[in-house]
């Protein structure tokens, strides 16, 4: 498994004009008004993952082309640059738009801080070459900068469970073979849970018991593979307490289904080295939000968690130093971690959620 992210610099990406040497801890809760830039921060991690998967062009095209990625457009910002520090490694890259509507990876650089120099990995490609290069030169490459950079960055995962519609992949049939890694959109949740049931009963039971806490009617998942053509498929079904009737995923409310996905992501036995979750509170009732906060807290003891939220209620479950307030000032996003000392007197009388509502924490309702 790779390393979590210690320090981050992003320049020229969407509303993030310049974020320099920003330190990330094991738990990072971003809150801000609509349009402040939280989603752009999350999108940066989505783009990183697309680069590692050699699908940057697909990622950019699906989002309307490269121009919208550059702060105030490519005429104002001709290049996006990033500097990431994790473990004993550094990864840097620069991106620019091409005249044919693609995104160019101008240069990638890497460094082993325990004794190496910053070295150019490549320049002038339409995709990152890290995946191809990481093991290219035999045994030495397996312990080289490219290998460690790729292993770390490709492990960072953005989970996004917004699509719970009737046609969402999480509600549909899935290949039994797709069980090894829990996918970012939960499109293999039935196969993944079946894999846990077979090989890691403890984790499976923990997920099931956690879901029972917010859905008292829920007894257990029913994950019964069946043959369809040449492959075995499974779908998310479940049993209600006191009934043998197999309920389908489409019987689950959006909030319950989303919570099942969140519980699976945060309680899976092998966590990614950095987890990013966008608006996990969506559609959850207050009790479920408290339980979600507990899951986030305990996951942050095993790995690095970055959460983007619009829910003041979620703030009350965390410490002030875990919270990063995102604002939009003069067109660009700012990111400020709360200082508990500065808030000491306020916190004797008010909760963090109340301070957000009163606009004591910069970026509260008055800034919307």
Secondary structure as UniProt FT lines:
FT   STRAND          5..13
FT   TURN            14..15
FT   STRAND          16..23
FT   STRAND          27..32
FT   TURN            34..35
FT   HELIX           38..52
FT   TURN            53..54
FT   HELIX           56..62
FT   TURN            63..64
FT   HELIX           66..69
FT   TURN            71..72
FT   TURN            74..76
FT   STRAND          80..86
FT   TURN            87..88
FT   STRAND          89..97
FT   TURN            99..100
FT   STRAND          103..112
FT   TURN            113..115
FT   STRAND          119..125
FT   HELIX           130..133
FT   TURN            134..138
FT   HELIX           139..142
FT   HELIX           145..153
FT   TURN            154..155
FT   STRAND          157..159
FT   TURN            166..167
FT   HELIX           169..171
FT   STRAND          174..175
FT   TURN            176..177
FT   TURN            184..185
FT   TURN            187..188
FT   HELIX           189..199
FT   HELIX           201..214
FT   TURN            216..217
FT   STRAND          218..222
FT   STRAND          226..228
FT   TURN            229..230
FT   STRAND          231..234
FT   STRAND          237..240
FT   TURN            241..242
FT   STRAND          246..248
FT   HELIX           249..251
FT   HELIX           254..267
FT   STRAND          274..278
FT   TURN            280..283
FT   HELIX           286..300
FT   TURN            301..302
FT   STRAND          304..309
FT   HELIX           312..315
FT   TURN            316..317
FT   HELIX           320..322
FT   STRAND          323..329
FT   TURN            330..331
FT   STRAND          332..337
FT   HELIX           340..349
FT   HELIX           352..357
FT   TURN            358..359
FT   TURN            362..363
FT   HELIX           365..367
//
